[in-house]
Amino acid sequence: MKIISKRVGAVALATTLFAGSLGAMESGAIAQDQAQPIVAETGQNAIEAPQDAAEPAIRFVASEVVQDLPAEPAEEISEVPSASSLRQLVRAIDTDGAMSREVMCLAQAVYFESRGEPLDGQLAVARVVINRADSNTFPDDYCSVVTQRAQFSFVRGGNIPQPNRGSAAWDRAKAIANIAHRDLWESPAADSLYFHATYVRPRWAGRMTMRAQIDSHIFYR
């Protein structure tokens, strides 16, 4: 009877141990089922990955790859020369270097509209182009302002003619455009948006406020 009792006790103990193991396995499965889903992070997007109870939970983190875009070449700005007059400043400006397309259009406008005018008058013409580019009423860049339809008489079919590049007048126009673009000298035209020659009387002039008259040009806002 004692032997039978020991066997029964052994069987009962084994059964208890086996049941405990099963309970532990079931508890692990439940804990895994209740765990948070595995997420593969790729940049700013989160994609839920399938979960496999037989495999360990692995979190993949991919760092963002940031590649800088090549910067556009900046326009080279030389040191501002000191001058006591506009004429002196024009002489001090280096006109041999390359110009951006925008400053080129500005210089062409100065050349064709006012190369026979005094330097103040040329600067005022450049100021009008710049003021228009800064205004909400006109295009946003010098070239578009100059080539806008029915605005500047020297423009033909939307094209700006070529100046005499070997002339002193062209060198002065380039210097004036550079000075105006960099705002190196105050213009008597101030905030003017329009101008016309003194030998014409356009109807729109009566609706404008005159800002200055420089030689043969009158400037308005």
N, CA, C and O of each residue as an XYZ file, in Angstrom:
884
protein
N       0.835     -1.199      0.000
C       0.000      0.000      0.000
C       0.859      1.234      0.000
O       0.491      2.232     -0.620
N       1.992      1.207      0.672
C       2.880      2.342      0.694
C       3.479      2.566     -0.664
O       3.633      3.709     -1.094
N       3.839      1.445     -1.384
C       4.422      1.565     -2.717
C       3.417      2.200     -3.650
O       3.764      3.089     -4.428
N       2.167      1.752     -3.583
C       1.121      2.306     -4.444
C       0.928      3.775     -4.140
O       0.743      4.583     -5.050
N       0.970      4.127     -2.860
C       0.779      5.527     -2.480
C       1.885      6.380     -3.026
O       1.650      7.503     -3.472
N       3.145      5.837     -2.996
C       4.265      6.605     -3.549
C       4.105      6.814     -5.044
O       4.374      7.897     -5.564
N       3.647      5.722     -5.761
C       3.446      5.861     -7.196
C       2.365      6.897     -7.506
O       2.490      7.743     -8.392
N       1.296      6.772     -6.714
C       0.205      7.736     -6.930
C       0.684      9.150     -6.654
O       0.340     10.097     -7.361
N       1.506      9.270     -5.580
C       2.037     10.599     -5.258
C       2.963     11.118     -6.345
O       2.944     12.302     -6.681
N       3.790     10.198     -6.904
C       4.714     10.589     -7.962
C       3.957     11.019     -9.192
O       4.278     12.028     -9.821
N       2.925     10.223     -9.533
C       2.104     10.567    -10.700
C       1.433     11.912    -10.489
O       1.382     12.737    -11.401
N       0.920     12.133     -9.296
C       0.252     13.407     -8.991
C       1.231     14.563     -9.090
O       0.891     15.632     -9.596
N       2.473     14.344     -8.596
C       3.491     15.396     -8.654
C       3.867     15.709    -10.085
O       4.004     16.873    -10.463
N       4.033     14.659    -10.884
C       4.385     14.874    -12.301
C       3.279     15.613    -13.015
O       3.518     16.519    -13.813
N       2.036     15.197    -12.701
C       0.884     15.869    -13.329
C       0.860     17.336    -12.959
O       0.600     18.195    -13.801
N       1.134     17.619    -11.691
C       1.135     19.016    -11.228
C       2.212     19.823    -11.920
O       1.967     20.953    -12.343
N       3.436     19.241    -12.046
C       4.538     19.934    -12.721
C       4.222     20.182    -14.186
O       4.504     21.265    -14.699
N       3.639     19.199    -14.872
C       3.293     19.323    -16.289
C       2.238     20.405    -16.491
O       2.312     21.206    -17.423
N       1.242     20.408    -15.583
C       0.183     21.420    -15.669
C       0.765     22.800    -15.437
O       0.347     23.766    -16.075
N       1.725     22.903    -14.533
C       2.359     24.200    -14.287
C       3.124     24.684    -15.490
O       3.114     25.874    -15.804
N       3.805     23.747    -16.180
C       4.542     24.129    -17.388
C       3.607     24.633    -18.453
O       3.872     25.644    -19.104
N       2.488     23.911    -18.635
C       1.497     24.350    -19.626
C       0.983     25.739    -19.280
O       0.811     26.586    -20.157
N       0.739     25.964    -17.994
C       0.242     27.279    -17.577
C       1.228     28.374    -17.892
O       0.841     29.461    -18.319
N       2.509     28.095    -17.684
C       3.532     29.095    -17.977
C       3.613     29.365    -19.454
O       3.757     30.520    -19.857
N       3.526     28.322    -20.291
C       3.574     28.501    -21.745
C       2.391     29.314    -22.214
O       2.534     30.210    -23.046
N       1.189     28.997    -21.670
C      -0.001     29.743    -22.078
C       0.116     31.189    -21.664
O      -0.296     32.075    -22.413
N       0.676     31.462    -20.471
C       0.818     32.835    -20.006
C       1.748     33.605    -20.916
O       1.499     34.777    -21.199
N       2.837     32.961    -21.392
C       3.763     33.620    -22.316
C       3.091     33.951    -23.615
O       3.321     35.040    -24.141
N       2.285     33.095    -24.162
C       1.593     33.346    -25.422
C       0.637     34.509    -25.270
O       0.536     35.358    -26.155
N      -0.070     34.549    -24.141
C      -1.006     35.642    -23.924
C      -0.258     36.961    -23.820
O      -0.698     37.967    -24.375
N       0.870     36.968    -23.116
C       1.642     38.204    -22.974
C       2.137     38.686    -24.320
O       2.150     39.886    -24.593
N       2.551     37.733    -25.175
C       3.044     38.123    -26.494
C       1.910     38.646    -27.354
O       2.100     39.590    -28.121
N       0.721     38.041    -27.236
C      -0.414     38.516    -28.027
C      -0.814     39.915    -27.620
O      -1.326     40.678    -28.440
N      -0.584     40.268    -26.344
C      -0.991     41.574    -25.865
C       0.079     42.637    -26.047
O      -0.141     43.809    -25.741
N       1.241     42.225    -26.546
C       2.320     43.195    -26.722
C       1.979     44.154    -27.840
O       1.127     43.863    -28.680
N       2.648     45.307    -27.854
C       2.413     46.288    -28.905
C       2.921     45.764    -30.239
O       3.905     45.025    -30.269
N       2.273     46.128    -31.347
C       2.708     45.631    -32.651
C       4.100     46.133    -32.998
O       4.501     47.217    -32.575
N       4.822     45.353    -33.758
C       6.170     45.720    -34.198
C       6.034     46.711    -35.333
O       5.244     46.509    -36.255
N       6.792     47.765    -35.265
C       6.703     48.807    -36.275
C       8.073     49.022    -36.881
O       9.067     49.158    -36.168
N       8.117     49.053    -38.230
C       9.349     49.399    -38.924
C       9.287     50.878    -39.244
O       8.430     51.312    -40.013
N      10.184     51.653    -38.663
C      10.174     53.097    -38.851
C      11.100     53.463    -40.003
O      12.291     53.155    -39.976
N      10.553     54.109    -40.996
C      11.363     54.545    -42.136
C      11.082     56.009    -42.370
O      10.069     56.372    -42.969
N      11.971     56.841    -41.902
C      11.788     58.269    -42.069
C      10.584     58.736    -41.285
O      10.531     58.566    -40.067
N       9.603     59.329    -41.975
C       8.424     59.855    -41.318
C       7.244     58.913    -41.429
O       6.189     59.186    -40.857
N       7.392     57.798    -42.156
C       6.289     56.866    -42.340
C       6.444     55.693    -41.387
O       7.552     55.194    -41.189
N       5.340     55.248    -40.794
C       5.355     54.082    -39.914
C       4.498     53.004    -40.541
O       3.314     53.223    -40.798
N       5.090     51.822    -40.794
C       4.394     50.726    -41.459
C       4.328     49.560    -40.504
O       5.369     49.113    -40.022
N       3.135     49.041    -40.207
C       2.980     47.935    -39.262
C       3.448     46.650    -39.914
O       2.999     46.297    -41.004
N       4.358     45.945    -39.240
C       4.922     44.713    -39.771
C       4.168     43.521    -39.209
O       3.653     43.618    -38.095
N       4.074     42.386    -39.925
C       3.398     41.192    -39.402
C       4.164     40.628    -38.224
O       5.394     40.661    -38.203
N       3.428     40.101    -37.224
C       4.030     39.586    -36.002
C       4.024     38.067    -36.031
O       2.999     37.453    -36.325
N       5.153     37.463    -35.730
C       5.280     36.015    -35.692
C       5.650     35.630    -34.269
O       6.695     36.037    -33.762
N       4.792     34.844    -33.624
C       5.035     34.477    -32.230
C       6.283     33.643    -32.076
O       6.856     33.592    -30.988
N       6.727     32.975    -33.154
C       7.879     32.089    -33.045
C       9.181     32.862    -33.155
O      10.239     32.306    -32.860
N       9.146     34.110    -33.565
C      10.366     34.879    -33.741
C      10.408     35.989    -32.715
O       9.360     36.488    -32.305
N      11.585     36.384    -32.293
C      11.690     37.476    -31.314
C      11.266     38.790    -31.942
O      11.434     39.012    -33.141
N      10.712     39.659    -31.101
C      10.282     40.972    -31.585
C      11.506     41.822    -31.869
O      12.345     42.029    -30.993
N      11.606     42.322    -33.119
C      12.754     43.137    -33.538
C      12.227     44.462    -34.050
O      11.288     44.490    -34.847
N      12.811     45.547    -33.610
C      12.412     46.871    -34.077
C      13.509     47.415    -34.985
O      14.655     47.590    -34.571
N      13.129     47.675    -36.226
C      14.078     48.210    -37.196
C      13.908     49.722    -37.248
O      12.797     50.216    -37.446
N      14.984     50.449    -37.075
C      14.944     51.907    -37.138
C      15.901     52.354    -38.217
O      17.114     52.179    -38.107
N      15.336     52.938    -39.267
C      16.161     53.435    -40.363
C      16.274     54.946    -40.222
O      15.266     55.652    -40.217
N      17.484     55.432    -40.109
C      17.673     56.871    -39.957
C      17.427     57.577    -41.281
O      17.654     57.010    -42.350
N      16.957     58.831    -41.201
C      16.695     59.607    -42.402
C      17.999     59.945    -43.112
O      19.012     60.246    -42.481
N      17.950     59.891    -44.421
C      19.113     60.251    -45.225
C      18.882     61.649    -45.763
O      17.966     61.870    -46.555
N      19.695     62.579    -45.343
C      19.543     63.969    -45.762
C      20.713     64.331    -46.644
O      21.868     64.232    -46.229
N      20.418     64.755    -47.870
C      21.455     65.117    -48.814
C      21.264     66.576    -49.213
O      20.221     66.943    -49.754
N      22.259     67.400    -48.949
C      22.165     68.807    -49.275
C      22.192     69.007    -50.780
O      23.017     68.424    -51.484
N      21.269     69.850    -51.268
C      21.262     70.195    -52.675
C      22.374     71.193    -52.950
O      22.661     72.048    -52.114
N      23.002     71.091    -54.116
C      24.060     72.055    -54.424
C      23.499     73.460    -54.511
O      22.506     73.698    -55.199
N      24.118     74.367    -53.830
C      23.637     75.752    -53.811
C      23.957     76.437    -55.127
O      24.987     76.180    -55.750
N      23.043     77.323    -55.538
C      23.303     78.078    -56.741
C      24.442     79.048    -56.476
O      24.560     79.587    -55.375
N      25.279     79.270    -57.478
C      26.396     80.194    -57.262
C      25.894     81.587    -56.922
O      25.097     82.166    -57.660
N      26.361     82.116    -55.814
C      25.933     83.444    -55.391
C      26.647     84.501    -56.210
O      27.797     84.334    -56.616
N      25.937     85.591    -56.442
C      26.540     86.688    -57.188
C      27.622     87.322    -56.330
O      27.389     87.676    -55.174
N      28.802     87.461    -56.908
C      29.921     87.999    -56.157
C      29.713     89.489    -55.917
O      29.474     90.254    -56.851
N      29.806     89.887    -54.654
C      29.639     91.283    -54.281
C      30.986     91.825    -53.825
O      31.556     91.352    -52.842
N      31.493     92.825    -54.552
C      32.771     93.408    -54.193
C      32.578     94.399    -53.051
O      31.454     94.775    -52.719
N      33.671     94.808    -52.470
C      33.623     95.754    -51.366
C      33.069     97.095    -51.856
O      33.370     97.539    -52.964
N      32.270     97.718    -51.023
C      31.666     98.995    -51.405
C      32.732    100.081    -51.398
O      33.346    100.332    -50.361
N      32.966    100.734    -52.543
C      33.973    101.800    -52.575
C      33.429    103.067    -51.938
O      32.224    103.319    -51.967
N      34.312    103.858    -51.366
C      33.899    105.128    -50.786
C      33.983    106.204    -51.868
O      34.898    106.205    -52.691
N      33.016    107.117    -51.850
C      32.984    108.179    -52.853
C      32.209    109.354    -52.301
O      31.273    109.192    -51.519
N      32.617    110.548    -52.724
C      31.951    111.769    -52.273
C      30.938    112.278    -53.282
O      30.219    113.238    -53.005
N      30.871    111.646    -54.454
C      29.908    112.043    -55.472
C      29.531    110.818    -56.282
O      30.236    109.809    -56.270
N      28.404    110.916    -56.989
C      27.970    109.808    -57.828
C      28.971    109.569    -58.952
O      29.241    108.420    -59.303
N      29.517    110.621    -59.512
C      30.507    110.453    -60.577
C      31.729    109.697    -60.070
O      32.256    108.823    -60.759
N      32.168    110.031    -58.882
C      33.321    109.343    -58.299
C      32.994    107.879    -58.028
O      33.834    107.001    -58.225
N      31.783    107.623    -57.580
C      31.381    106.243    -57.310
C      31.313    105.429    -58.605
O      31.728    104.271    -58.632
N      30.798    106.025    -59.662
C      30.730    105.337    -60.960
C      32.134    104.936    -61.413
O      32.340    103.828    -61.907
N      33.085    105.833    -61.244
C      34.462    105.535    -61.648
C      35.081    104.434    -60.792
O      35.962    103.708    -61.251
N      34.619    104.311    -59.544
C      35.203    103.324    -58.632
C      34.622    101.926    -58.809
O      35.199    100.950    -58.331
N      33.475    101.823    -59.497
C      32.825    100.524    -59.667
C      33.552     99.706    -60.733
O      33.836    100.202    -61.823
N      33.848     98.454    -60.407
C      34.481     97.545    -61.363
C      33.423     97.027    -62.336
O      32.488     96.335    -61.935
N      33.575     97.363    -63.603
C      32.599     96.940    -64.613
C      33.138     95.833    -65.519
O      32.508     95.482    -66.517
N      34.303     95.284    -65.170
C      34.905     94.240    -66.011
C      34.435     92.837    -65.643
O      34.572     91.911    -66.442
N      33.890     92.672    -64.456
C      33.465     91.351    -64.018
C      32.161     90.917    -64.659
O      31.474     91.710    -65.303
N      31.829     89.648    -64.475
C      30.582     89.105    -65.025
C      29.393     89.657    -64.257
O      29.468     89.882    -63.049
N      28.293     89.873    -64.973
C      27.063     90.350    -64.361
C      25.996     89.266    -64.429
O      25.985     88.445    -65.346
N      25.112     89.273    -63.460
C      23.972     88.370    -63.511
C      23.029     88.825    -64.619
O      23.119     89.956    -65.095
N      22.137     87.948    -65.020
C      21.174     88.289    -66.074
C      20.304     89.467    -65.663
O      19.991     90.325    -66.489
N      19.913     89.517    -64.397
C      19.052     90.587    -63.916
C      19.743     91.943    -64.000
O      19.158     92.913    -64.482
N      20.979     92.012    -63.534
C      21.708     93.287    -63.571
C      22.015     93.672    -65.014
O      22.065     94.859    -65.339
N      22.218     92.693    -65.873
C      22.429     92.969    -67.296
C      21.192     93.649    -67.887
O      21.322     94.641    -68.603
N      20.007     93.135    -67.601
C      18.774     93.757    -68.092
C      18.626     95.168    -67.548
O      18.179     96.064    -68.264
N      18.994     95.376    -66.301
C      18.921     96.694    -65.702
C      19.878     97.661    -66.405
O      19.517     98.803    -66.691
N      21.087     97.199    -66.677
C      22.070     98.034    -67.372
C      21.606     98.365    -68.787
O      21.818     99.481    -69.261
N      20.985     97.422    -69.455
C      20.484     97.681    -70.808
C      19.373     98.734    -70.793
O      19.300     99.577    -71.687
N      18.516     98.683    -69.781
C      17.462     99.687    -69.664
C      18.070    101.075    -69.448
O      17.623    102.053    -70.047
N      19.082    101.153    -68.600
C      19.759    102.428    -68.359
C      20.398    102.930    -69.642
O      20.298    104.111    -69.973
N      21.047    102.041    -70.356
C      21.762    102.422    -71.586
C      20.804    102.944    -72.651
O      21.024    104.017    -73.213
N      19.759    102.204    -72.926
C      18.873    102.573    -74.031
C      17.904    103.697    -73.672
O      17.480    104.443    -74.555
N      17.552    103.833    -72.418
C      16.605    104.873    -72.025
C      17.279    106.190    -71.653
O      16.669    107.252    -71.774
N      18.541    106.130    -71.198
C      19.089    107.356    -70.600
C      20.591    107.540    -70.773
O      21.198    108.270    -69.989
N      21.208    106.919    -71.751
C      22.662    107.048    -71.864
C      23.098    108.491    -72.154
O      24.245    108.852    -71.889
N      22.212    109.299    -72.684
C      22.534    110.699    -72.931
C      22.192    111.613    -71.772
O      22.431    112.818    -71.853
N      21.639    111.073    -70.698
C      21.236    111.840    -69.526
C      22.402    111.969    -68.540
O      23.354    111.193    -68.615
N      22.341    112.933    -67.621
C      23.341    112.985    -66.548
C      23.249    111.742    -65.669
O      22.265    111.006    -65.732
N      24.258    111.513    -64.863
C      24.305    110.295    -64.051
C      23.115    110.188    -63.104
O      22.603    109.091    -62.882
N      22.670    111.304    -62.547
C      21.483    111.268    -61.682
C      20.259    110.779    -62.450
O      19.437    110.033    -61.918
N      20.149    111.209    -63.710
C      19.026    110.774    -64.537
C      19.105    109.296    -64.878
O      18.083    108.611    -64.923
N      20.308    108.804    -65.116
C      20.475    107.374    -65.388
C      20.148    106.539    -64.151
O      19.512    105.489    -64.246
N      20.590    107.018    -62.999
C      20.289    106.307    -61.758
C      18.787    106.295    -61.493
O      18.249    105.309    -60.987
N      18.113    107.388    -61.835
C      16.659    107.458    -61.627
C      15.935    106.441    -62.501
O      14.969    105.822    -62.056
N      16.388    106.260    -63.735
C      15.779    105.251    -64.615
C      15.970    103.859    -64.021
O      15.037    103.055    -63.999
N      17.174    103.575    -63.543
C      17.425    102.280    -62.904
C      16.534    102.100    -61.683
O      16.048    101.001    -61.415
N      16.322    103.189    -60.943
C      15.488    103.127    -59.741
C      14.047    102.785    -60.081
O      13.392    102.058    -59.334
N      13.544    103.297    -61.195
C      12.182    102.990    -61.615
C      12.030    101.495    -61.889
O      11.049    100.879    -61.470
N      12.999    100.917    -62.590
C      12.941     99.479    -62.888
C      12.944     98.673    -61.591
O      12.165     97.731    -61.440
N      13.809     99.039    -60.666
C      13.902     98.313    -59.398
C      12.619     98.484    -58.578
O      12.122     97.526    -57.987
N      12.088     99.713    -58.547
C      10.842     99.948    -57.814
C       9.695     99.124    -58.388
O       8.854     98.618    -57.645
N       9.666     98.994    -59.699
C       8.611     98.186    -60.314
C       8.759     96.714    -59.934
O       7.767     96.041    -59.658
N       9.971     96.224    -59.919
C      10.190     94.820    -59.539
C       9.788     94.567    -58.089
O       9.378     93.461    -57.739
N       9.905     95.596    -57.247
C       9.523     95.466    -55.834
C       8.030     95.696    -55.608
O       7.514     95.408    -54.528
N       7.336     96.214    -56.621
C       5.917     96.531    -56.486
C       5.058     95.322    -56.834
O       5.477     94.447    -57.591
N       3.854     95.283    -56.274
C       2.914     94.209    -56.598
C       2.207     94.435    -57.931
O       1.512     93.547    -58.424
N       2.382     95.613    -58.512
C       1.684     95.965    -59.745
C       2.399     95.464    -60.991
O       1.774     95.265    -62.033
N       3.709     95.258    -60.884
C       4.538     94.900    -62.030
C       5.195     93.536    -61.817
O       5.101     92.968    -60.729
N       5.860     93.005    -62.848
C       6.556     91.716    -62.681
C       7.599     91.767    -61.569
O       7.968     92.838    -61.087
N       8.065     90.586    -61.177
C       8.892     90.469    -59.974
C      10.397     90.547    -60.213
O      11.160     90.499    -59.248
N      10.851     90.663    -61.449
C      12.282     90.719    -61.705
C      12.579     91.771    -62.759
O      11.694     92.174    -63.514
N      13.824     92.210    -62.805
C      14.213     93.306    -63.695
C      13.927     92.995    -65.165
O      13.363     93.816    -65.889
N      14.323     91.808    -65.585
C      14.173     91.462    -67.006
C      12.706     91.459    -67.421
O      12.366     91.937    -68.503
N      11.846     90.929    -66.574
C      10.418     90.898    -66.890
C       9.819     92.299    -66.874
O       8.921     92.599    -67.661
N      10.309     93.158    -65.984
C       9.854     94.545    -65.955
C      10.229     95.255    -67.250
O       9.408     95.949    -67.850
N      11.476     95.074    -67.673
C      11.971     95.766    -68.873
C      11.263     95.276    -70.127
O      10.944     96.071    -71.012
N      11.017     93.977    -70.209
C      10.413     93.416    -71.424
C       8.890     93.379    -71.381
O       8.261     92.870    -72.309
N       8.291     93.907    -70.326
C       6.832     93.931    -70.269
C       6.279     94.707    -71.456
O       6.824     95.740    -71.846
N       5.219     94.212    -72.011
C       4.661     94.768    -73.251
C       4.276     96.237    -73.085
O       3.659     96.624    -72.092
N       4.651     97.046    -74.079
C       4.264     98.457    -74.195
C       4.737     99.315    -73.020
O       4.054    100.265    -72.638
N       5.895     98.992    -72.444
C       6.417     99.779    -71.338
C       7.677    100.559    -71.727
O       7.785    101.743    -71.409
N       8.610     99.928    -72.397
C       9.850    100.595    -72.806
C       9.960    100.538    -74.322
O       9.892     99.468    -74.927
N      10.131    101.705    -74.918
C      10.052    101.806    -76.384
C      11.203    101.115    -77.094
O      11.060    100.747    -78.260
N      12.342    100.924    -76.430
C      13.479    100.288    -77.104
C      13.315     98.771    -77.222
O      14.046     98.140    -77.985
N      12.391     98.183    -76.499
C      12.156     96.734    -76.559
C      11.325     96.421    -77.800
O      10.301     97.057    -78.049
N      11.772     95.439    -78.574
C      11.086     95.047    -79.795
C      10.700     93.569    -79.728
O      11.564     92.696    -79.653
N       9.409     93.303    -79.756
C       8.952     91.919    -79.710
C       9.382     91.177    -78.470
O       9.628     89.971    -78.519
N       9.477     91.878    -77.361
C       9.876     91.236    -76.108
C      11.373     91.019    -75.978
O      11.821     90.383    -75.024
N      12.149     91.531    -76.912
C      13.605     91.341    -76.894
C      14.323     92.668    -76.659
O      13.924     93.706    -77.186
N      15.384     92.615    -75.862
C      16.205     93.793    -75.589
C      17.363     93.805    -76.584
O      18.083     92.811    -76.682
N      17.563     94.885    -77.317
C      18.690     94.935    -78.271
C      20.035     94.948    -77.552
O      20.100     95.193    -76.348
N      21.087     94.687    -78.285
C      22.420     94.658    -77.713
C      23.047     96.047    -77.742
O      22.961     96.735    -78.760
N      23.673     96.473    -76.655
C      24.334     97.780    -76.628
C      25.688     97.723    -77.327
O      26.168     96.650    -77.694
N      26.283     98.871    -77.503
C      27.662     98.940    -77.995
C      28.588     98.660    -76.821
O      28.891     99.553    -76.029
N      29.026     97.434    -76.719
C      29.758     96.995    -75.525
C      31.141     97.616    -75.395
O      31.746     97.549    -74.325
N      31.640     98.204    -76.441
C      32.955     98.845    -76.354
C      32.885    100.317    -76.050
O      33.909    101.000    -76.067
N      31.704    100.821    -75.771
C      31.533    102.265    -75.567
C      31.633    102.641    -74.091
O      31.389    101.826    -73.201
N      32.001    103.910    -73.861
C      32.043    104.433    -72.492
C      30.640    104.499    -71.905
O      30.457    104.341    -70.698
N      29.642    104.736    -72.771
C      28.256    104.808    -72.297
C      27.811    103.486    -71.708
O      27.086    103.467    -70.713
N      28.232    102.376    -72.304
C      27.875    101.062    -71.774
C      28.570    100.804    -70.441
O      27.969    100.229    -69.534
N      29.819    101.219    -70.313
C      30.515    101.063    -69.031
C      29.808    101.865    -67.936
O      29.663    101.387    -66.811
N      29.372    103.072    -68.261
C      28.648    103.879    -67.269
C      27.316    103.227    -66.905
O      26.928    103.206    -65.737
N      26.621    102.696    -67.906
C      25.328    102.050    -67.646
C      25.502    100.842    -66.731
O      24.684    100.615    -65.839
N      26.560    100.069    -66.947
C      26.824     98.918    -66.082
C      27.132     99.373    -64.652
O      26.671     98.761    -63.689
N      27.903    100.435    -64.520
C      28.223    100.951    -63.184
C      26.968    101.454    -62.484
O      26.755    101.167    -61.306
N      26.137    102.205    -63.205
C      24.902    102.729    -62.621
C      23.977    101.580    -62.200
O      23.383    101.628    -61.123
N      23.852    100.548    -63.044
C      23.009     99.398    -62.705
C      23.511     98.714    -61.440
O      22.720     98.319    -60.584
N      24.823     98.578    -61.327
C      25.414     97.964    -60.138
C      25.143     98.797    -58.902
O      24.804     98.262    -57.847
N      25.292    100.093    -59.027
C      25.052    101.002    -57.895
C      23.583    100.954    -57.467
O      23.281    100.885    -56.276
N      22.682    100.992    -58.436
C      21.252    100.970    -58.115
C      20.851     99.636    -57.505
O      20.106     99.599    -56.525
N      21.341     98.537    -58.078
C      20.996     97.195    -57.594
C      21.452     97.001    -56.152
O      20.760     96.369    -55.355
N      22.600     97.539    -55.828
C      23.149     97.392    -54.477
C      22.763     98.555    -53.562
O      23.163     98.596    -52.398
N      21.990     99.490    -54.089
C      21.487    100.631    -53.321
C      22.639    101.391    -52.662
O      22.625    101.648    -51.458
N      23.630    101.743    -53.475
C      24.820    102.413    -52.962
C      24.710    103.932    -52.973
O      25.522    104.625    -52.361
N      23.687    104.451    -53.682
C      23.558    105.908    -53.765
C      22.080    106.261    -53.828
O      21.309    105.610    -54.533
N      21.693    107.285    -53.094
C      20.294    107.695    -53.073
C      19.914    108.378    -54.381
O      20.647    109.221    -54.896
N      18.762    108.000    -54.902
C      18.295    108.569    -56.169
C      17.259    109.657    -55.916
O      16.407    109.507    -55.040
N      17.320    110.753    -56.675
C      16.296    111.790    -56.539
C      14.917    111.317    -56.993
O      13.907    111.947    -56.677
N      14.873    110.205    -57.735
C      13.576    109.675    -58.177
C      12.838    108.957    -57.056
O      11.644    108.678    -57.165
N      13.560    108.660    -55.976
C      12.958    108.031    -54.785
C      12.153    106.788    -55.154
O      12.710    105.814    -55.661
N      10.829    106.819    -54.898
C       9.989    105.635    -55.105
C       9.221    105.682    -56.427
O       8.167    105.057    -56.544
N       9.720    106.399    -57.407
C       9.015    106.569    -58.683
C       8.792    105.242    -59.394
O       9.630    104.341    -59.348
N       7.632    105.143    -60.056
C       7.292    103.957    -60.852
C       7.133    104.276    -62.337
O       7.050    103.370    -63.166
N       7.090    105.568    -62.669
C       6.858    105.965    -64.063
C       7.755    107.151    -64.404
O       8.172    107.901    -63.521
N       8.043    107.310    -65.683
C       8.736    108.509    -66.150
C       8.424    108.700    -67.632
O       8.020    107.770    -68.330
N       8.619    109.914    -68.082
C       8.474    110.198    -69.510
C       9.372    111.371    -69.873
O       9.817    112.111    -68.996
N       9.635    111.538    -71.144
C      10.450    112.651    -71.619
C       9.654    113.947    -71.538
O       8.426    113.953    -71.619
N      10.376    115.023    -71.379
C       9.711    116.321    -71.218
C       9.003    116.777    -72.489
O       8.125    117.637    -72.425
N       9.364    116.221    -73.638
C       8.751    116.670    -74.894
C       7.454    115.928    -75.225
O       6.877    116.137    -76.292
N       6.987    115.054    -74.305
C       5.698    114.392    -74.501
C       4.801    114.693    -73.321
O       5.287    115.032    -72.242
N       3.479    114.571    -73.514
C       2.518    114.806    -72.451
C       1.525    113.635    -72.398
O       0.406    113.745    -72.899
N       1.933    112.532    -71.797
C       1.010    111.383    -71.717
C      -0.180    111.679    -70.812
O      -0.056    112.410    -69.829
N      -1.324    111.111    -71.147
C      -2.537    111.376    -70.368
C      -2.441    110.858    -68.943
O      -3.007    111.454    -68.027
N      -1.723    109.743    -68.747
C      -1.649    109.169    -67.409
C      -0.883    110.054    -66.427
O      -1.051    109.912    -65.216
N      -0.048    110.962    -66.926
C       0.776    111.791    -66.036
C      -0.078    112.662    -65.126
O       0.325    112.968    -64.003
N      -1.265    113.068    -65.605
C      -2.129    113.912    -64.794
C      -2.683    113.209    -63.571
O      -3.141    113.864    -62.635
N      -2.649    111.891    -63.566
C      -3.172    111.130    -62.426
C      -2.081    110.763    -61.419
O      -2.367    110.175    -60.376
N      -0.833    111.109    -61.732
C       0.301    110.725    -60.907
C       0.838    111.909    -60.116
O       0.523    113.067    -60.391
N       1.663    111.578    -59.121
C       2.351    112.599    -58.338
C       3.793    112.700    -58.813
O       4.520    111.706    -58.795
N       4.212    113.878    -59.235
C       5.570    114.046    -59.731
C       6.570    113.968    -58.582
O       6.379    114.595    -57.539
N       7.623    113.205    -58.778
C       8.654    113.057    -57.763
C       9.894    113.899    -58.091
O      10.506    114.477    -57.193
N      10.260    113.966    -59.367
C      11.466    114.720    -59.723
C      11.500    114.961    -61.228
O      10.910    114.214    -62.008
N      12.196    116.007    -61.611
C      12.520    116.231    -63.020
C      14.032    116.322    -63.124
O      14.657    117.174    -62.491
N      14.610    115.452    -63.916
C      16.064    115.405    -64.084
C      16.357    115.534    -65.574
O      16.080    114.629    -66.361
N      16.912    116.653    -65.930
C      17.222    116.951    -67.321
C      15.972    116.778    -68.187
O      15.023    117.545    -68.023
N      15.933    115.811    -69.093
C      14.798    115.689    -70.015
C      13.800    114.609    -69.618
O      12.984    114.199    -70.445
N      13.844    114.133    -68.361
C      12.897    113.121    -67.886
C      12.160    113.620    -66.640
O      12.748    114.276    -65.780
N      10.869    113.301    -66.555
C      10.059    113.599    -65.376
C       9.617    112.282    -64.756
O       9.158    111.379    -65.456
N       9.756    112.180    -63.455
C       9.498    110.923    -62.743
C       8.284    111.074    -61.838
O       8.088    112.110    -61.204
N       7.458    110.004    -61.789
C       6.179    110.025    -61.072
C       6.026    108.788    -60.198
O       6.683    107.762    -60.377
N       5.126    108.950    -59.251
C       4.671    107.814    -58.421
C       3.167    107.691    -58.578
O       2.554    106.808    -57.978
